[in-house]
Amino acid sequence: MAATVKVMRRPDPGQTSYIRATLKGMALTFKHMVNPKKVTRQYPEEQPPLSERWRGTHRMEVHADGRPKCVACGLCPTVCPANCIRLVGGEDDQGNRYPIVYEIDEFRCIFCGMCQEVCPVEAIHVGVHFENAEYTRDRFVYDLDRLMEQDHPTTLLWDPSDPRSE
Amino acid sequence: MADSKATQETVTLTIDGQEVTVPKGTTILQAAESMGTRVPHYCYHPGLTAPAQCRLCLVEVQGAPKLQASCVTAAQDGQVVLTESEQATEMRQGVLEFYLANHPLDCPICDQSGECKLQDYVHAEGRKHGRSREPKRVFGRDDFGGDILFYGDRCVMCTRCVRFMEEKAQDPRLTVVERGNRSIIDTFFEDGVEGSPYAGNIVDICPVGALVSKDFLHKARAWDLDHTPSICPNCSQGCNIDLHVRDNRVQRIKPRANLSVNEYWMCDYGRHRYEWMNREDRLEAPAYKVGGEYVITDWSSVLDELAERLDDPRPALAVASPFASTEELGALRRLVDHLGGGRIVYRMPRADEEIPLPGFSDLARRRDLAPNGKGAEILGMERVGDDEGRGGLEDFSGHTGTLIVLGDELADLDQGFGEQASLYMYLGAHPSPAARQADFLLPRCTFAEQEGTFINHQGRVQRFWPGIQATGAAQPAWIALAALQLRLEGGGRGISTAAEAFLQVAEVAPELQGLSYQTIGTRGALVNEPVALPGS
């Protein structure tokens, strides 16, 4: 099939004025300067509102004496669909089962929140938090100390009997 | 178990609407299991007497005034048994609720979680919520000595452990103290079961997490473990075992039932010797010496080179290991025969005494502390060395012909071993000082990484399966030896499976003729001629 060429006719450059179009654009800009309905958020000074059920990076709850609440039962690495939790259980000097190693690879995590849902002692939580930038990749494997230091709010679990949290 | 006289007659009964014919004397529970219906139970164990005290195996027998304990009620002709009737399930639910009245429900920190019968039964049939408002009794944790820890709170008082120590170990060190709600398992003496050579079995038979192993404590979750049927490599008894593997490491060994060998048990000696299977100092790639330096290469190049060097055969001597599989030993026998024949010796550590299990006389920790001494003997290998598995290789150090070492780590020998040999080939899993002079270093799988057979002291050929991945390029020795022989013979029938390797061994060992992996199966098969037992 022979190609059809459409020839566009443009005004001669010497005979065209852009003043009208420029004024039209400036008018829109000045209209927004005085528009009371602002849409630009002054992040990071101004933080966006996050849902209570927002699922961000994890945190580990601690007992009053500073021990992690985790008892190394192994349910979160079992349920984790991304296989991002590494757990080695052991016994502390008071005879309590606790995690010797507890690491979450936040790069691999898909933030489904099932670890929080399955935890029988409410130790591991996903959090209402999104600022996770780091300078190196290895900082994204959160170890137990890091998880215990995190202090952002924990996520509200979805309640099937109250699906809209009312 | 029905005795031999009773097996003459049979009875036919109906269980859950299905007719089943069993030998007279069989209990209802066994009859139900023979047709695939599992009746929940705690106190009944096929290897022990049944006291009918857990009250969980109650079933409805039509015509009987109340529910019958199926573990002790003999099956009778024309009986109509209902295991799932409303009355029976309601009773089981009630019994389980009583068990949970004092159970701490500490499943998250309990080692039995995932293989716990209380968990299983309550999950299947129990109430969703407890109704008990009373405080639970608390005993805490008790050290029973040896490898055993006792969590009294979790105990369901099935007394399997007490009966095992009484009936099988015949060393009654456990008993029930107190009565009713406060009753608890306890030891008579301070040292508990310390020193009892079969005490580890009470952890296996405990249906809940009351008795746990210190060695396995908090090590892995039951559902993370892969189970591979295998044979205990620690003595010539050849107990059937399961290797429990996680992250490519053997985490523990559990006995596997085989009524002809070890019934349901195994000794603690074997149970706790598994760490060597996880050793990380391994030979990983085949290598051969060129001008005093090792060249690391691949299997086909090293075998080509080896075949070229062996083309002009010299008198061969070989050291084999009784820890190697029959297939590996047979491949070595065939190779040495091909090279013109020669002595093959093996060294085997030997214990001072047998450690029998009094309640099952066929089972003992045997004096020969290797799994396949019988296989080596059948293949015409000669036993040398002392009871430590050392010495006996004085003629070998100065040998000037071909020298082959298969599996033996030569721990007692120095770096000069094999210096004079025209060709020294070391087929091993681990590096050894005595392999320094080896012209060819070939990495071999341990038994846990390959399929094969061991022949136990009775002459029973038993199969084992690979539980963990081999390190690097390590292969079962029979693969390398058979490929080498193919090159030496300049063609012929190649083999690719352990089953074929076994058939090749049978060609040189009349005792194994007619046997195959199919006939051996998972239970093992005796070698053809009753070979005289070693003087152990």
Boltz contact constraints between the chains, C-beta under 6 A:
constraints:
  - contact:
      token1: [A, 71]
      token2: [B, 108]
      max_distance: 6.0
  - contact:
      token1: [A, 71]
      token2: [B, 109]
      max_distance: 6.0
  - contact:
      token1: [A, 73]
      token2: [B, 108]
      max_distance: 6.0
  - contact:
      token1: [A, 74]
      token2: [B, 221]
      max_distance: 6.0
  - contact:
      token1: [A, 89]
      token2: [B, 218]
      max_distance: 6.0
  - contact:
      token1: [A, 90]
      token2: [B, 218]
      max_distance: 6.0
  - contact:
      token1: [A, 91]
      token2: [B, 218]
      max_distance: 6.0
  - contact:
      token1: [A, 97]
      token2: [B, 109]
      max_distance: 6.0
  - contact:
      token1: [A, 97]
      token2: [B, 218]
      max_distance: 6.0
  - contact:
      token1: [A, 120]
      token2: [B, 108]
      max_distance: 6.0
